[in-house]
Amino acid sequence: MSLENSKPDDVGSVQPPEKPKAKRQISFASLINVLLFCGLIVLYALYFFKLDRTGDQQEELVEMKERVEGATSSIAYVNSELLLEEYELAIKMRADFEREQARLENDLNRRQRTFQTDVEGFQRSISAGTISIDRAEVREQELMQVQQELMQLSETYRERLGRKEFDMNVELLSKISDFLERYNQEQGYDFILGYTRGGGILYADRQHDITFDVLSRLNSEYRASQ
């Protein structure tokens, strides 16, 4: 009776299969703790690296702001429209261009009036029957040739005026750019801008306007060269 009662108790107290299971649980928990610790180290490293980058970016923004603020103090502008209206060289060139334009237009108009008179005379001759058919055909071809020449002449005059205007603008720009380069050796601006109403510059403070000083000196140099 005592042996039979002791067997279940002895077997239940020993429980040999549970010891290896406890060892596996301890190893797995240790591994989790190691991984969590490494993860914390990585998070801290990333956090402090981000702080360093943010600080660098802030320093770059401050430096950029200082450069921009420093540059604005050395900017000036010229009213381009007023300069071209009042610059005496530009006035002279514009007058020369207008005279040439009027001369070519008058010549073309005179030729066209002559052609129109010839056409009207030809039509009257046909209506009156005072011109033969052969002569009418020849005369018609002559008038068509004159008309073609007038069209070509009109295109030639237009191209001539376009080249003259282009050359005039190039010379003016060269004169003004050369003057401003010499002018700025004394003034020391970083930029001298050309301002026109409705242009790319939407607002310009008048304290940076050097138009009248530039215009006065340009005209003085032009008069001295005449």
Residue frames as qw, qx, qy, qz and C-alpha x, y, z in Angstrom:
[[0.000, 0.885, 0.466, 0.000, 0.00, 0.00, 0.00],
 [0.293, -0.813, 0.087, 0.495, 2.83, 2.46, 0.85],
 [0.414, -0.172, 0.586, 0.675, 4.70, 1.73, -2.35],
 [0.240, 0.570, 0.685, 0.386, 1.70, 2.19, -4.50],
 [0.091, -0.936, -0.313, 0.131, 0.89, 5.51, -2.82],
 [0.396, -0.676, 0.234, 0.576, 4.48, 6.75, -3.19],
 [0.546, 0.155, 0.579, 0.586, 4.88, 6.19, -6.94],
 [0.217, 0.811, 0.420, 0.346, 2.55, 8.92, -8.16],
 [0.295, -0.940, -0.021, 0.172, 3.99, 11.37, -5.63],
 [0.593, -0.423, 0.402, 0.555, 7.60, 10.63, -6.62],
 [0.483, 0.366, 0.558, 0.567, 6.90, 10.95, -10.31],
 [0.050, 0.911, 0.347, 0.216, 5.02, 14.20, -9.86],
 [0.414, -0.859, 0.069, 0.293, 7.79, 15.76, -7.74],
 [0.614, -0.221, 0.442, 0.616, 10.63, 15.05, -10.13],
 [0.463, 0.829, 0.242, -0.197, 9.08, 16.33, -13.43],
 [0.588, -0.305, 0.416, 0.623, 12.34, 15.98, -15.50],
 [0.474, 0.511, 0.503, 0.511, 10.98, 17.24, -18.91],
 [0.012, -0.963, -0.269, -0.028, 10.40, 20.85, -17.68],
 [0.518, -0.642, 0.173, 0.538, 14.08, 21.85, -17.04],
 [0.448, 0.076, 0.499, 0.738, 15.20, 22.13, -20.74],
 [0.088, 0.771, 0.520, 0.357, 12.08, 24.22, -21.50],
 [0.337, -0.898, -0.133, 0.250, 13.03, 26.72, -18.79],
 [0.532, -0.363, 0.344, 0.683, 16.54, 27.05, -20.29],
 [0.333, 0.411, 0.569, 0.630, 15.08, 27.86, -23.75],
 [0.110, -0.902, -0.399, -0.123, 12.84, 30.57, -22.25],
 [0.458, -0.757, 0.063, 0.462, 15.79, 32.21, -20.52],
 [0.491, -0.095, 0.479, 0.721, 17.89, 32.24, -23.70],
 [0.190, 0.630, 0.572, 0.490, 15.07, 33.74, -25.80],
 [0.248, -0.927, -0.269, 0.085, 14.43, 36.50, -23.23],
 [0.513, -0.556, 0.219, 0.616, 18.12, 37.39, -23.16],
 [0.414, 0.208, 0.554, 0.691, 18.16, 37.67, -26.95],
 [0.011, 0.830, 0.484, 0.276, 15.13, 40.03, -26.90],
 [0.395, -0.856, -0.077, 0.326, 16.83, 42.25, -24.31],
 [0.521, -0.279, 0.386, 0.708, 19.99, 42.47, -26.42],
 [0.279, 0.472, 0.584, 0.599, 18.02, 43.42, -29.52],
 [0.155, -0.912, -0.375, -0.067, 16.06, 46.09, -27.63],
 [0.486, -0.703, 0.088, 0.512, 19.28, 47.54, -26.25],
 [0.453, -0.019, 0.497, 0.740, 20.84, 47.72, -29.73],
 [0.127, 0.699, 0.571, 0.411, 17.70, 49.33, -31.08],
 [0.288, -0.911, -0.213, 0.202, 17.88, 52.04, -28.43],
 [0.500, -0.454, 0.293, 0.677, 21.49, 52.74, -29.32],
 [0.333, 0.300, 0.590, 0.671, 20.56, 53.15, -33.01],
 [0.054, -0.850, -0.490, -0.187, 17.63, 55.44, -32.18],
 [0.395, -0.816, -0.029, 0.421, 19.82, 57.65, -29.99],
 [0.478, -0.204, 0.443, 0.731, 22.46, 57.83, -32.73],
 [0.211, 0.530, 0.605, 0.556, 19.90, 58.80, -35.36],
 [0.196, -0.900, -0.386, 0.056, 18.35, 61.39, -33.06],
 [0.405, -0.725, 0.127, 0.543, 21.62, 63.14, -32.31],
 [0.427, 0.040, 0.559, 0.710, 22.70, 62.93, -36.00],
 [0.099, 0.736, 0.571, 0.350, 19.44, 64.65, -36.96],
 [0.297, -0.898, -0.172, 0.274, 20.08, 67.37, -34.43],
 [0.471, -0.424, 0.349, 0.691, 23.53, 67.92, -35.88],
 [0.313, 0.336, 0.624, 0.633, 22.15, 68.14, -39.44],
 [0.060, -0.873, -0.472, -0.106, 19.41, 70.56, -38.34],
 [0.386, -0.787, 0.023, 0.481, 22.03, 72.76, -36.73],
 [0.437, -0.138, 0.507, 0.730, 24.13, 72.75, -39.91],
 [0.181, 0.594, 0.633, 0.462, 21.11, 73.70, -42.01],
 [0.199, -0.918, -0.311, 0.143, 20.25, 76.55, -39.68],
 [0.431, -0.587, 0.240, 0.642, 23.80, 77.87, -39.95],
 [0.361, 0.163, 0.619, 0.678, 23.62, 77.67, -43.75],
 [0.035, 0.793, 0.560, 0.236, 20.32, 79.59, -43.77],
 [0.315, -0.864, -0.100, 0.381, 21.78, 82.29, -41.53],
 [0.435, -0.341, 0.428, 0.715, 24.84, 82.63, -43.80],
 [0.262, 0.434, 0.662, 0.552, 22.63, 82.81, -46.91],
 [0.098, -0.897, -0.432, 0.008, 20.46, 85.49, -45.30],
 [0.381, -0.733, 0.106, 0.553, 23.53, 87.53, -44.42],
 [0.401, -0.048, 0.566, 0.719, 24.84, 87.26, -48.01],
 [0.134, 0.655, 0.633, 0.390, 21.48, 88.35, -49.45],
 [0.218, -0.918, -0.269, 0.194, 21.16, 91.26, -47.04],
 [0.432, -0.550, 0.278, 0.658, 24.70, 92.33, -47.86],
 [0.370, 0.190, 0.632, 0.654, 24.07, 92.15, -51.60],
 [0.083, 0.811, 0.558, 0.154, 20.93, 94.28, -51.56],
 [0.263, -0.850, -0.064, 0.452, 22.88, 97.22, -50.19],
 [0.249, -0.473, 0.497, 0.684, 25.04, 97.32, -53.34],
 [0.359, 0.442, 0.753, 0.330, 22.28, 97.17, -55.98],
 [0.136, 0.487, 0.022, -0.863, 21.27, 100.10, -58.16],
 [0.490, 0.473, 0.711, 0.174, 18.98, 100.47, -61.14],
 [0.015, -0.241, 0.291, 0.926, 18.50, 102.65, -64.19],
 [0.560, 0.542, 0.441, -0.445, 15.14, 103.52, -65.72],
 [0.493, 0.019, 0.667, 0.558, 15.75, 102.13, -69.22],
 [0.281, 0.747, 0.560, 0.223, 12.84, 103.94, -70.87],
 [0.111, -0.972, -0.048, 0.200, 13.85, 107.33, -69.52],
 [0.501, -0.498, 0.468, 0.530, 17.49, 106.70, -70.41],
 [0.453, 0.237, 0.672, 0.536, 16.65, 105.98, -74.05],
 [0.143, 0.876, 0.447, 0.115, 14.31, 108.97, -74.24],
 [0.175, -0.976, 0.045, 0.119, 16.81, 111.48, -72.83],
 [0.659, -0.336, 0.420, 0.526, 20.21, 110.11, -73.89],
 [0.270, 0.760, -0.160, -0.568, 21.32, 112.49, -76.65],
 [0.033, -0.324, 0.852, 0.410, 23.01, 109.77, -78.69],
 [0.257, 0.339, 0.904, -0.044, 19.79, 107.76, -78.64],
 [0.305, 0.748, 0.294, -0.512, 17.83, 110.86, -79.67],
 [0.154, 0.634, -0.501, -0.568, 20.15, 111.41, -82.63],
 [0.105, -0.093, 0.958, 0.251, 20.01, 107.77, -83.71],
 [0.309, 0.514, 0.759, -0.252, 16.24, 107.75, -83.46],
 [0.299, 0.766, 0.020, -0.568, 16.00, 110.88, -85.60],
 [0.067, 0.471, -0.736, -0.481, 18.34, 109.35, -88.22],
 [0.204, 0.144, 0.967, 0.050, 16.27, 106.18, -88.26],
 [0.335, 0.657, 0.546, -0.397, 13.02, 108.08, -88.68],
 [0.241, 0.708, -0.284, -0.600, 14.47, 110.11, -91.56],
 [0.006, 0.267, -0.895, -0.357, 15.63, 106.95, -93.32],
 [0.261, 0.353, 0.884, -0.161, 12.28, 105.31, -92.72],
 [0.342, 0.732, 0.261, -0.528, 10.43, 108.32, -94.15],
 [0.147, 0.593, -0.550, -0.569, 12.74, 108.43, -97.19],
 [0.063, -0.057, 0.969, 0.234, 12.17, 104.77, -98.04],
 [0.279, 0.521, 0.749, -0.301, 8.44, 105.00, -97.45],
 [0.294, 0.731, 0.001, -0.616, 8.19, 108.07, -99.70],
 [0.098, 0.424, -0.750, -0.499, 10.16, 106.34, -102.45],
 [0.132, 0.164, 0.976, 0.050, 7.96, 103.25, -102.26],
 [0.291, 0.640, 0.542, -0.461, 4.77, 105.32, -102.20],
 [0.236, 0.653, -0.288, -0.660, 5.90, 107.27, -105.25],
 [0.054, 0.217, -0.897, -0.380, 6.59, 104.07, -107.17],
 [0.177, 0.359, 0.902, -0.164, 3.25, 102.62, -106.15],
 [0.308, 0.686, 0.257, -0.607, 1.38, 105.75, -107.27],
 [0.208, 0.518, -0.575, -0.598, 3.12, 105.58, -110.64],
 [0.030, 0.013, 0.988, 0.154, 2.19, 101.92, -110.95],
 [0.251, 0.525, 0.713, -0.391, -1.43, 102.66, -110.04],
 [0.301, 0.668, -0.082, -0.676, -1.57, 105.42, -112.66],
 [0.148, 0.343, -0.801, -0.468, -0.22, 103.04, -115.31],
 [0.131, 0.226, 0.962, -0.075, -2.76, 100.37, -114.36],
 [0.304, 0.641, 0.460, -0.534, -5.64, 102.85, -114.60],
 [0.266, 0.608, -0.380, -0.645, -4.38, 104.08, -118.01],
 [0.028, 0.145, -0.948, -0.281, -4.14, 100.51, -119.25],
 [0.214, 0.418, 0.845, -0.257, -7.69, 99.79, -118.14],
 [0.325, 0.687, 0.143, -0.634, -8.99, 102.90, -119.93],
 [0.170, 0.461, -0.667, -0.560, -7.21, 101.86, -123.12],
 [0.067, 0.109, 0.987, 0.093, -8.88, 98.45, -122.98],
 [0.248, 0.581, 0.634, -0.447, -12.28, 100.00, -122.32],
 [0.295, 0.719, -0.089, -0.623, -11.87, 102.50, -125.17],
 [0.871, 0.332, 0.347, 0.105, -10.52, 99.83, -127.52],
 [0.270, 0.925, -0.260, -0.059, -7.48, 101.92, -128.37],
 [0.220, -0.596, 0.771, 0.041, -5.01, 99.10, -127.74],
 [0.697, 0.232, -0.595, -0.326, -4.59, 95.93, -129.75],
 [0.929, -0.332, -0.048, -0.158, -4.89, 92.50, -128.18],
 [0.831, 0.190, -0.262, 0.452, -1.22, 91.71, -128.70],
 [0.179, 0.536, -0.290, 0.773, -0.14, 95.02, -127.24],
 [0.628, -0.560, 0.065, -0.537, -2.57, 94.56, -124.31],
 [0.963, -0.189, -0.169, 0.087, -1.04, 91.17, -123.49],
 [0.626, 0.314, -0.281, 0.656, 2.47, 92.61, -123.56],
 [0.116, -0.588, 0.187, -0.778, 1.43, 95.58, -121.44],
 [0.808, -0.480, -0.077, -0.332, -0.29, 93.32, -118.93],
 [0.904, -0.042, -0.237, 0.353, 2.89, 91.28, -118.49],
 [0.355, 0.460, -0.237, 0.779, 4.90, 94.51, -118.02],
 [0.417, -0.601, 0.101, -0.674, 2.54, 95.74, -115.30],
 [0.927, -0.338, -0.144, -0.077, 2.62, 92.36, -113.52],
 [0.754, 0.178, -0.275, 0.569, 6.42, 92.52, -113.55],
 [0.040, 0.549, -0.206, 0.809, 6.36, 96.03, -112.06],
 [0.704, -0.540, -0.035, -0.461, 3.96, 94.85, -109.37],
 [0.940, -0.152, -0.218, 0.215, 6.30, 91.98, -108.46],
 [0.521, 0.349, -0.254, 0.736, 9.27, 94.36, -108.30],
 [0.275, -0.621, 0.107, -0.727, 7.34, 96.68, -105.99],
 [0.873, -0.438, -0.105, -0.188, 6.59, 93.80, -103.63],
 [0.854, 0.031, -0.214, 0.473, 10.27, 92.81, -103.58],
 [0.246, 0.517, -0.177, 0.800, 11.32, 96.41, -103.04],
 [0.549, -0.640, 0.001, -0.537, 8.92, 96.75, -100.11],
 [0.936, -0.314, -0.120, 0.101, 10.45, 93.64, -98.50],
 [0.674, 0.279, -0.186, 0.659, 13.98, 94.97, -99.17],
 [0.059, -0.632, 0.132, -0.761, 13.19, 98.30, -97.51],
 [0.758, -0.565, -0.045, -0.324, 11.64, 96.54, -94.53],
 [0.919, -0.120, -0.150, 0.344, 14.74, 94.38, -94.06],
 [0.442, 0.468, -0.162, 0.748, 16.99, 97.42, -94.43],
 [0.336, -0.667, 0.105, -0.656, 15.13, 99.28, -91.70],
 [0.901, -0.413, -0.099, -0.092, 15.19, 96.19, -89.49],
 [0.809, 0.097, -0.188, 0.548, 18.98, 95.91, -89.81],
 [0.160, 0.579, -0.142, 0.787, 19.41, 99.61, -89.15],
 [0.598, -0.636, 0.024, -0.487, 17.29, 99.40, -86.01],
 [0.948, -0.241, -0.137, 0.159, 19.19, 96.32, -84.83],
 [0.639, 0.287, -0.183, 0.690, 22.58, 97.97, -85.40],
 [0.128, -0.669, 0.087, -0.727, 21.38, 101.10, -83.62],
 [0.778, -0.563, -0.024, -0.278, 20.29, 99.09, -80.56],
 [0.908, -0.050, -0.160, 0.383, 23.57, 97.17, -80.48],
 [0.404, 0.463, -0.170, 0.770, 25.58, 100.40, -80.59],
 [0.390, -0.675, 0.059, -0.624, 23.48, 102.01, -77.89],
 [0.904, -0.417, -0.082, -0.057, 23.78, 98.96, -75.64],
 [0.800, 0.144, -0.180, 0.554, 27.53, 98.86, -76.20],
 [0.137, 0.596, -0.146, 0.777, 27.91, 102.56, -75.36],
 [0.586, -0.629, 0.048, -0.509, 25.80, 102.30, -72.21],
 [0.953, -0.253, -0.126, 0.110, 27.43, 99.04, -71.03],
 [0.654, 0.303, -0.210, 0.661, 30.92, 100.47, -71.57],
 [0.099, -0.639, 0.154, -0.747, 30.00, 103.61, -69.66],
 [0.764, -0.545, -0.018, -0.345, 28.43, 101.68, -66.75],
 [0.910, -0.046, -0.225, 0.346, 31.54, 99.51, -66.45],
 [0.407, 0.363, -0.234, 0.805, 33.66, 102.62, -66.05],
 [0.385, -0.609, -0.004, -0.694, 31.05, 104.31, -63.87],
 [0.870, -0.439, -0.162, -0.156, 30.94, 101.34, -61.50],
 [0.706, 0.174, -0.379, 0.573, 34.70, 101.39, -60.94],
 [0.011, 0.392, -0.280, 0.876, 33.98, 104.52, -58.94],
 [0.620, -0.368, 0.008, -0.693, 30.65, 103.49, -57.41],
 [0.019, 0.281, -0.929, 0.242, 31.35, 99.82, -56.61],
 [0.763, 0.000, 0.178, -0.622, 27.88, 98.32, -57.11],
 [0.451, -0.116, 0.883, 0.059, 27.43, 94.57, -57.33],
 [0.324, 0.465, 0.774, 0.281, 24.52, 94.93, -59.76],
 [0.184, 0.339, -0.030, -0.922, 23.15, 97.73, -61.93],
 [0.360, 0.386, 0.849, 0.017, 19.73, 96.68, -63.19],
 [0.099, -0.087, -0.409, -0.903, 17.60, 98.02, -66.02],
 [0.194, 0.395, 0.748, -0.497, 14.10, 98.88, -64.80],
 [0.215, -0.124, -0.475, -0.844, 11.03, 99.29, -67.01],
 [0.539, 0.028, 0.420, -0.730, 7.42, 99.54, -65.89],
 [0.890, 0.214, 0.051, -0.399, 5.73, 96.21, -66.48],
 [0.520, 0.533, -0.667, 0.017, 9.08, 94.44, -66.89],
 [0.733, -0.055, -0.660, 0.155, 10.68, 91.69, -64.85],
 [0.252, -0.031, -0.564, 0.786, 11.33, 93.92, -61.80],
 [0.214, -0.679, -0.665, -0.224, 7.96, 94.50, -60.15],
 [0.320, -0.938, -0.133, -0.012, 9.13, 97.08, -57.60],
 [0.651, 0.240, -0.191, 0.695, 12.22, 99.24, -57.21],
 [0.373, -0.784, -0.287, 0.405, 12.94, 101.60, -54.31],
 [0.343, 0.913, 0.043, 0.215, 13.78, 105.11, -55.53],
 [0.415, -0.835, 0.337, 0.129, 16.76, 105.33, -53.21],
 [0.683, -0.183, 0.594, 0.383, 18.56, 102.90, -55.55],
 [0.572, 0.746, 0.324, 0.107, 17.65, 104.90, -58.70],
 [0.444, -0.498, 0.269, 0.694, 20.80, 106.26, -60.40],
 [0.548, 0.613, 0.504, 0.266, 19.14, 107.16, -63.70],
 [0.134, 0.988, 0.076, 0.027, 19.69, 110.92, -63.59],
 [0.413, -0.733, 0.453, 0.296, 23.32, 110.64, -62.54],
 [0.629, 0.025, 0.672, 0.390, 24.04, 108.12, -65.30],
 [0.436, 0.760, 0.445, 0.184, 22.08, 110.17, -67.86],
 [0.058, -0.982, 0.095, 0.154, 23.89, 113.38, -66.96],
 [0.451, -0.570, 0.584, 0.362, 27.32, 111.78, -67.31],
 [0.625, 0.283, 0.659, 0.309, 26.41, 109.96, -70.53],
 [0.337, 0.889, 0.289, 0.108, 25.26, 113.20, -72.16],
 [0.221, -0.899, 0.289, 0.245, 28.35, 115.03, -70.96],
 [0.556, -0.278, 0.675, 0.398, 30.58, 112.41, -72.57],
 [0.547, 0.540, 0.589, 0.249, 28.55, 112.49, -75.78],
 [0.159, 0.983, 0.085, -0.045, 28.73, 116.30, -76.08],
 [0.366, -0.748, 0.455, 0.317, 32.48, 116.19, -75.43],
 [0.605, -0.034, 0.702, 0.374, 32.94, 113.71, -78.28],
 [0.482, 0.752, 0.442, 0.085, 31.13, 115.89, -80.85]]
